[in-house]
Amino acid sequence: MNCRRYGRKPTLVLWLLVAIADLVFLTIAAGALVMIAIVALLALVVGGVFAARLLAKPAQAPEAVVVRRRA
């Protein structure tokens, strides 16, 4: 059977364009100030999650440097 595979790059780009168009329509409907506030809030949440993950990692001990002499 000749079936088209899911997840190809053109398909993903098409869905990305649809998502961007949806954001534009939402911005027009809700207002620019509301959308800027939502984007700023999302950026703060993502930054907080990233910082929490970064701080939650255990500190790794520095690896010992091995110096080898050439024969």
ROZADO-786389 format. One line per 5 residues: their letters; for each residue x, y, z of N, C-alpha, C. Coordinates in steps of 0.001 Angstrom, whole numbers, padded with zeros to 6 digits. Atoms other than C-alpha are relative to their C-alpha. Layout:
BEGIN
A> X:Y:Z:X:Y:Z:X:Y:Z ~ ... .
***
This chain:
BEGIN
MNCRR> 000823:-001177:000000:000000:000000:000000:000872:001247:000000 ~ -000683:-001282:000007:001096:003515:-000699:-000691:000951:000956 ~ 000579:-000888:-001005:000239:005329:002501:000958:001143:000258 ~ -000817:-001158:-000315:001456:008785:003295:000344:-000026:001479 ~ -000440:000033:-001397:003521:008905:006476:-000372:001282:000711 .
YGRKP> 000312:-001166:-000818:002539:011224:009278:001289:000609:000525 ~ -001144:-000653:-000618:004931:013770:010700:001057:000465:-000968 ~ -000978:-000491:000956:006639:014862:007503:000163:001497:000179 ~ -000303:-001416:-000215:008228:018304:007453:-001024:000939:-000629 ~ 001015:-000921:000542:005736:019938:005042:-001280:000017:000825 .
TLVLW> 001200:000068:-000833:002878:018751:007248:000195:000810:001277 ~ -000276:-000739:-001230:004504:020174:010362:000047:001500:-000256 ~ -000059:-001423:000331:005169:023498:008649:-001408:000539:-000230 ~ 001373:-000424:000230:001551:023682:007548:-000731:000216:001324 ~ 000660:-000144:-001300:000312:023125:011109:000573:001170:000783 .
LLVAI> -000605:-001152:-000653:002781:025722:012371:-000609:001294:-000544 ~ 000631:-001176:000588:001347:028263:009918:-001444:000159:000475 ~ 001373:-000054:-000504:-002179:027370:011050:-000002:000520:001436 ~ -000081:-000461:-001387:-001149:027907:014692:000314:001494:000063 ~ -000330:-001428:000017:000382:031297:013868:-001215:000820:-000421 .
ADLVF> 001210:-000705:000430:-002779:032337:012016:-001032:000036:001126 ~ 000922:000015:-001142:-004853:031266:015030:000395:001041:001040 ~ -000467:-001007:-000954:-002696:033446:017279:-000304:001416:-000486 ~ 000312:-001319:000548:-003176:036397:014942:-001479:000306:000187 ~ 001438:-000211:-000176:-006958:035961:014997:-000352:000216:001467 .
LTIAA> 000251:-000162:-001425:-006912:035591:018782:000451:001372:000487 ~ -000494:-001323:-000363:-004837:038757:019111:-000965:001081:-000456 ~ 000948:-000984:000512:-007275:040680:016934:-001273:-000004:000845 ~ 001250:000100:-000749:-010253:039392:018911:000163:000482:001446 ~ -000158:-000306:-001416:-008832:039811:022428:000629:001364:000233 .
GALVM> -000701:-001267:-000188:-006700:042894:021943:001477:-000246:000202 ~ -001448:000169:-000041:-002974:043403:021714:000533:000000:001431 ~ -000494:-000089:-001375:-002502:044336:025369:-000229:-001300:000764 ~ 000296:001277:-000666:-004171:041143:026579:000958:-001078:-000481 ~ -000891:001030:000539:-002056:038998:024260:001434:000208:000479 .
IAIVA> -001358:-000260:-000511:001171:040716:025351:000098:-000447:001452 ~ 000003:000446:-001393:000229:040045:028978:000042:-001522:000087 ~ 000005:001469:-000009:-000483:036382:028209:001360:-000544:-000393 ~ -001327:000464:000438:002818:035953:026341:001037:000252:001091 ~ -000943:-000292:-001082:004728:037644:029185:-000176:-000986:001157 .
LLALV> 000258:000962:-001066:003052:035374:031727:000520:-001389:-000365 ~ -000519:001297:000450:003874:032280:029670:001527:-000025:000031 ~ -001461:-000062:-000043:007498:033428:029362:000508:-000124:001438 ~ -000398:000121:-001404:007710:033816:033147:-000151:-001428:000506 ~ 000222:001381:-000439:006252:030341:033702:001065:-000924:-000585 .
VGGVF> -001019:000847:000637:008614:028717:031190:001371:000263:000613 ~ -001277:-000325:-000637:011569:030575:032692:000100:-000568:001408 ~ 000004:000583:-001342:010563:029454:036184:000202:-001501:-000013 ~ -000169:001453:000116:010289:025835:035124:001434:-000329:-000386 ~ -001385:000234:000419:013670:026030:033384:000962:000224:001166 .
AARLL> -000870:-000285:-001140:015297:027601:036448:-000135:-001070:001078 ~ 000203:001040:-001013:013739:025023:038776:000690:-001299:-000411 ~ -000680:001218:000460:015031:022171:036638:001508:000153:000092 ~ -001438:-000237:-000038:018463:023750:036442:000519:-000076:001434 ~ -000430:000025:-001398:018643:024185:040218:-000204:-001366:000650 .
AKPAQ> 000288:001295:-000604:017242:020712:040929:001037:-001057:-000360 ~ -001025:000974:000388:020086:018928:039141:001082:-000051:001067 ~ -001096:000085:-000968:022704:017594:041518:001298:000506:-000623 ~ -001272:-000535:000489:026060:019304:041219:000950:-001155:-000287 ~ -000927:001064:000374:028524:017118:039392:001403:000389:000447 .
APEAV> -001380:-000233:-000405:032010:016756:040764:000848:000146:-001262 ~ -000850:-000149:001186:034679:017950:038349:000798:-001272:-000244 ~ -000724:001217:000349:036310:015122:036498:001497:000228:000154 ~ -001444:-000084:-000157:039928:014389:037231:000648:000056:-001382 ~ -000691:-000146:001271:042215:015485:034448:001116:-001032:-000053 .
VVRRR> -001025:001027:000164:044348:012649:033169:001058:000538:-000942 ~ -001109:-000481:000827:047734:013755:031906:000826:-001211:-000409 ~ -000772:001129:000510:049471:011248:029709:001218:000495:-000725 ~ -001230:-000348:000677:053028:011411:028572:000128:-000812:-001263 ~ -000255:000743:001246:053950:010483:025057:001296:-000770:000134 .
A> -001217:000819:-000076:056440:007723:024704:000966:000358:-001102 .
***
